[in-house]
């Protein structure tokens, strides 16, 4: 999502700049399903960790939820940036666009040790 969201956002900005909101709406209507599709394909590799990704319908639902929750996170970041919160350089801000999606995806991992990136510890 760190790669896909800036491309979608840049496409929206370019179309809105050239044709206004009327041009940006179709770009979002086409770009959002493409991004959800990209997430659903990425969910194939997550099916061993995320039980919801075990079926095609589950992966699609997971992708829609991750896209929705991540987009809310990006909107919150934009609001913070608009309130003069320093988020670093342009490159850092572009990289940060993927973070809300990663956090949203982590909510669906059932094991807290997997979410934290640590080893699975079992009591002796």
Backbone as CSV, one residue per row, in Angstrom:
resi,resn,N_x,N_y,N_z,CA_x,CA_y,CA_z,C_x,C_y,C_z
1,UNK,0.820,-1.195,0.000,0.000,0.000,0.000,0.860,1.253,0.000
2,UNK,2.087,1.146,0.499,2.979,2.302,0.454,3.234,2.721,-0.986
3,UNK,3.214,1.790,-1.913,3.400,2.123,-3.321,2.082,2.482,-3.990
4,UNK,1.002,1.799,-3.642,-0.267,1.985,-4.346,-0.984,3.272,-3.957
5,UNK,-0.997,3.622,-2.683,-1.754,4.791,-2.234,-1.192,6.099,-2.789
6,UNK,0.125,6.320,-2.782,0.610,7.561,-3.397,0.269,7.640,-4.885
7,UNK,0.299,6.521,-5.577,-0.050,6.539,-7.008,-1.519,6.910,-7.171
8,UNK,-2.404,6.302,-6.371,-3.819,6.644,-6.421,-4.029,8.106,-6.046
9,UNK,-3.384,8.547,-4.983,-3.518,9.942,-4.567,-2.993,10.916,-5.605
10,UNK,-1.844,10.585,-6.216,-1.293,11.453,-7.258,-2.236,11.513,-8.455
11,UNK,-2.800,10.369,-8.810,-3.772,10.349,-9.910,-4.981,11.202,-9.609
12,UNK,-5.448,11.164,-8.365,-6.585,11.993,-7.977,-6.238,13.472,-8.035
13,UNK,-5.046,13.821,-7.550,-4.629,15.225,-7.570,-4.504,15.730,-9.007
14,UNK,-3.882,14.942,-9.860,-3.688,15.364,-11.253,-5.026,15.528,-11.961
15,UNK,-5.930,14.571,-11.789,-7.225,14.698,-12.463,-8.047,15.834,-11.878
16,UNK,-7.972,16.034,-10.564,-8.705,17.137,-9.953,-8.127,18.476,-10.381
17,UNK,-6.806,18.546,-10.521,-6.163,19.786,-10.936,-6.591,20.155,-12.355
18,UNK,-6.626,19.156,-13.217,-6.969,19.419,-14.607,-8.451,19.581,-14.860
19,UNK,-9.292,18.810,-14.157,-10.714,18.841,-14.460,-11.620,19.062,-13.270
20,UNK,-11.061,19.334,-12.109,-11.875,19.581,-10.926,-12.401,18.301,-10.302
21,UNK,-13.345,18.473,-9.409,-13.908,17.333,-8.687,-14.640,16.381,-9.624
22,UNK,-15.180,16.925,-10.711,-15.885,16.070,-11.666,-14.938,15.059,-12.298
23,UNK,-13.692,15.419,-12.488,-12.712,14.502,-13.065,-12.106,13.588,-12.005
24,UNK,-12.007,14.061,-10.777,-11.406,13.254,-9.714,-12.326,12.128,-9.262
25,UNK,-13.620,12.353,-9.312,-14.568,11.322,-8.873,-14.436,10.041,-9.691
26,UNK,-14.412,10.103,-11.028,-14.224,8.850,-11.781,-12.867,8.196,-11.521
27,UNK,-11.833,9.001,-11.279,-10.515,8.430,-10.977,-10.566,7.664,-9.661
28,UNK,-11.279,8.186,-8.674,-11.409,7.482,-7.408,-12.289,6.244,-7.567
29,UNK,-13.366,6.377,-8.346,-14.274,5.248,-8.558,-13.548,4.095,-9.253
30,UNK,-12.604,4.398,-10.121,-11.816,3.356,-10.781,-10.611,2.932,-9.938
31,UNK,-9.988,3.876,-9.258,-8.766,3.595,-8.497,-9.006,2.811,-7.220
32,UNK,-10.108,3.080,-6.528,-10.389,2.383,-5.271,-10.579,0.875,-5.483
33,UNK,-11.390,0.444,-6.462,-11.492,-1.009,-6.667,-10.177,-1.653,-7.115
34,UNK,-9.391,-0.930,-7.893,-8.090,-1.470,-8.286,-7.190,-1.655,-7.069
35,UNK,-7.222,-0.708,-6.158,-6.417,-0.800,-4.949,-6.915,-1.930,-4.052
36,UNK,-8.240,-2.080,-3.933,-8.795,-3.187,-3.153,-8.399,-4.516,-3.790
37,UNK,-8.411,-4.573,-5.119,-7.969,-5.783,-5.807,-6.517,-6.102,-5.511
38,UNK,-5.679,-5.076,-5.489,-4.268,-5.262,-5.144,-4.121,-5.804,-3.728
39,UNK,-4.912,-5.274,-2.824,-4.888,-5.774,-1.444,-5.355,-7.224,-1.370
40,UNK,-6.401,-7.563,-2.125,-6.906,-8.940,-2.114,-5.846,-9.908,-2.631
41,UNK,-5.095,-9.500,-3.641,-4.010,-10.342,-4.148,-2.916,-10.457,-3.096
42,UNK,-2.623,-9.374,-2.398,-1.618,-9.423,-1.328,-2.090,-10.308,-0.187
43,UNK,-3.408,-10.435,-0.009,-3.951,-11.278,1.042,-3.690,-12.756,0.829
44,UNK,-3.351,-13.152,-0.409,-3.034,-14.552,-0.669,-1.845,-14.988,0.167
45,UNK,-0.840,-14.142,0.249,0.346,-14.499,1.036,0.092,-14.399,2.537
46,UNK,-0.960,-13.711,2.934,-1.258,-13.548,4.365,-2.190,-14.622,4.897
47,UNK,-2.658,-15.532,4.049,-3.670,-16.498,4.499,-3.161,-17.450,5.574
48,UNK,-1.852,-17.627,5.689,-1.338,-18.497,6.751,-1.353,-17.796,8.103
49,UNK,-1.395,-16.476,8.096,-1.357,-15.696,9.331,-2.726,-15.114,9.665
50,UNK,-3.503,-14.760,8.637,-4.812,-14.136,8.820,-5.887,-15.139,8.410
51,UNK,-6.611,-15.702,9.369,-7.620,-16.709,9.022,-8.683,-16.198,8.052
52,UNK,-9.001,-14.929,8.107,-10.013,-14.353,7.216,-9.618,-14.464,5.750
53,UNK,-8.336,-14.551,5.469,-7.840,-14.613,4.091,-7.817,-16.032,3.535
54,UNK,-8.432,-16.972,4.207,-8.424,-18.359,3.774,-9.266,-18.631,2.547
55,UNK,-10.257,-17.804,2.263,-11.108,-17.989,1.087,-11.081,-16.719,0.244
56,UNK,-11.561,-16.842,-0.980,-11.589,-15.679,-1.880,-12.519,-14.610,-1.324
57,UNK,-13.701,-15.008,-0.850,-14.643,-14.036,-0.285,-14.069,-13.391,0.982
58,UNK,-13.396,-14.179,1.795,-12.772,-13.644,3.003,-11.671,-12.650,2.676
59,UNK,-10.851,-12.976,1.657,-9.791,-12.045,1.240,-10.375,-10.746,0.720
60,UNK,-11.463,-10.838,-0.034,-12.085,-9.621,-0.553,-12.650,-8.777,0.585
61,UNK,-13.310,-9.415,1.549,-13.815,-8.677,2.710,-12.696,-8.057,3.516
62,UNK,-11.617,-8.813,3.700,-10.448,-8.303,4.414,-9.880,-7.091,3.687
63,UNK,-9.772,-7.195,2.359,-9.202,-6.102,1.564,-10.064,-4.846,1.661
64,UNK,-11.382,-5.012,1.611,-12.280,-3.849,1.718,-12.137,-3.205,3.087
65,UNK,-12.096,-4.015,4.148,-11.957,-3.458,5.496,-10.610,-2.763,5.697
66,UNK,-9.544,-3.373,5.211,-8.217,-2.755,5.339,-8.170,-1.449,4.557
67,UNK,-8.732,-1.441,3.348,-8.747,-0.211,2.550,-9.546,0.873,3.254
68,UNK,-10.709,0.528,3.777,-11.560,1.509,4.447,-10.892,2.071,5.700
69,UNK,-10.411,1.173,6.569,-9.776,1.626,7.811,-8.479,2.391,7.547
70,UNK,-7.688,1.923,6.571,-6.453,2.618,6.227,-6.702,3.992,5.648
71,UNK,-7.767,4.107,4.843,-8.110,5.405,4.258,-8.534,6.388,5.343
72,UNK,-9.226,5.893,6.356,-9.570,6.753,7.499,-8.285,7.228,8.184
73,UNK,-7.308,6.330,8.318,-6.026,6.705,8.913,-5.275,7.739,8.089
74,UNK,-5.304,7.583,6.768,-4.647,8.565,5.899,-5.351,9.917,6.020
75,UNK,-6.681,9.905,6.086,-7.428,11.153,6.252,-7.064,11.832,7.577
76,UNK,-6.878,11.039,8.625,-6.454,11.607,9.911,-5.055,12.207,9.799
77,UNK,-4.168,11.538,9.059,-2.826,12.088,8.839,-2.863,13.392,8.061
78,UNK,-3.748,13.461,7.060,-3.896,14.704,6.305,-4.426,15.828,7.189
79,UNK,-5.343,15.485,8.082,-5.856,16.490,9.014,-4.753,16.978,9.947
80,UNK,-3.903,16.063,10.409,-2.792,16.458,11.272,-1.811,17.334,10.504
81,UNK,-1.534,16.970,9.256,-0.624,17.775,8.439,-1.211,19.154,8.184
82,UNK,-2.533,19.212,7.981,-3.203,20.505,7.792,-3.178,21.359,9.043
83,UNK,-3.023,20.727,10.207,-2.957,21.448,11.475,-1.510,21.773,11.844
84,UNK,-0.626,21.795,10.850,0.784,22.147,11.008,1.577,21.191,11.888
85,UNK,1.231,19.901,11.859,2.033,18.885,12.529,3.133,18.484,11.555
86,UNK,4.379,18.562,11.991,5.498,18.236,11.115,5.610,16.728,10.953
87,UNK,5.430,16.249,9.728,5.513,14.820,9.452,6.778,14.455,8.692
88,UNK,7.735,15.335,8.662,9.007,15.037,8.020,9.054,15.495,6.572
89,UNK,10.015,14.933,5.850,10.222,15.320,4.453,9.129,14.731,3.571
90,UNK,9.138,15.114,2.305,8.146,14.600,1.357,8.260,13.085,1.224
91,UNK,9.469,12.567,1.185,9.659,11.121,1.095,9.112,10.390,2.305
92,UNK,9.290,10.966,3.471,8.764,10.369,4.692,7.246,10.380,4.671
93,UNK,6.657,11.482,4.229,5.192,11.561,4.160,4.635,10.548,3.176
94,UNK,5.307,10.335,2.056,4.859,9.326,1.089,4.928,7.940,1.713
95,UNK,6.016,7.643,2.418,6.149,6.341,3.077,5.102,6.169,4.167
96,UNK,4.764,7.244,4.870,3.785,7.166,5.954,2.377,6.882,5.447
97,UNK,2.106,7.063,4.162,0.763,6.777,3.665,0.441,5.294,3.749
98,UNK,1.436,4.441,3.762,1.187,3.011,3.878,0.999,2.529,5.301
99,UNK,1.428,3.306,6.276,1.376,2.883,7.678,-0.059,2.631,8.157
100,UNK,-1.027,3.508,7.889,-2.385,3.203,8.372,-2.941,1.897,7.806
101,UNK,-2.559,1.559,6.587,-3.019,0.302,5.994,-2.346,-0.893,6.670
102,UNK,-1.083,-0.755,7.011,-0.383,-1.827,7.718,-0.980,-2.037,9.100
103,UNK,-1.297,-0.957,9.782,-1.909,-1.064,11.111,-3.295,-1.688,10.997
104,UNK,-4.069,-1.269,9.998,-5.405,-1.845,9.796,-5.305,-3.336,9.503
105,UNK,-4.335,-3.738,8.686,-4.155,-5.160,8.371,-3.736,-5.940,9.615
106,UNK,-2.959,-5.324,10.484,-2.497,-6.004,11.700,-3.637,-6.289,12.665
107,UNK,-4.709,-5.526,12.599,-5.852,-5.785,13.471,-6.467,-7.162,13.215
108,UNK,-6.278,-7.708,12.036,-6.897,-8.976,11.676,-6.015,-10.188,11.976
109,UNK,-4.819,-9.954,12.503,-3.925,-11.051,12.870,-4.300,-11.477,14.281
110,UNK,-4.671,-12.755,14.484,-5.184,-13.156,15.787,-4.147,-13.246,16.904
111,UNK,-2.898,-13.511,16.602,-1.890,-13.691,17.634,-1.170,-12.382,17.923
112,UNK,-1.122,-11.996,19.175,-0.447,-10.742,19.510,1.048,-10.818,19.218
113,UNK,1.663,-12.016,19.276,3.097,-12.130,19.004,3.380,-11.947,17.517
114,UNK,2.478,-12.389,16.681,2.653,-12.155,15.244,2.482,-10.676,14.950
115,UNK,1.481,-10.055,15.592,1.262,-8.625,15.383,2.487,-7.815,15.782
116,UNK,3.141,-8.215,16.834,4.317,-7.490,17.314,5.587,-7.880,16.565
117,UNK,5.493,-8.889,15.726,6.668,-9.315,14.964,7.613,-10.185,15.767
118,UNK,7.159,-10.647,16.912,8.007,-11.469,17.761,7.724,-12.945,17.574
119,UNK,8.538,-13.765,18.211,8.346,-15.223,18.091,7.129,-15.655,18.886
120,UNK,6.587,-16.788,18.505,5.466,-17.353,19.250,6.044,-18.056,20.480
121,UNK,5.686,-17.570,21.625,6.154,-18.163,22.868,5.041,-19.026,23.446
122,UNK,5.400,-20.218,23.819,4.419,-21.135,24.408,4.873,-21.479,25.818
123,UNK,3.905,-21.555,26.721,4.289,-21.911,28.100,4.843,-23.333,28.158
124,UNK,5.787,-23.547,29.024,6.410,-24.871,29.166,5.564,-25.833,29.933
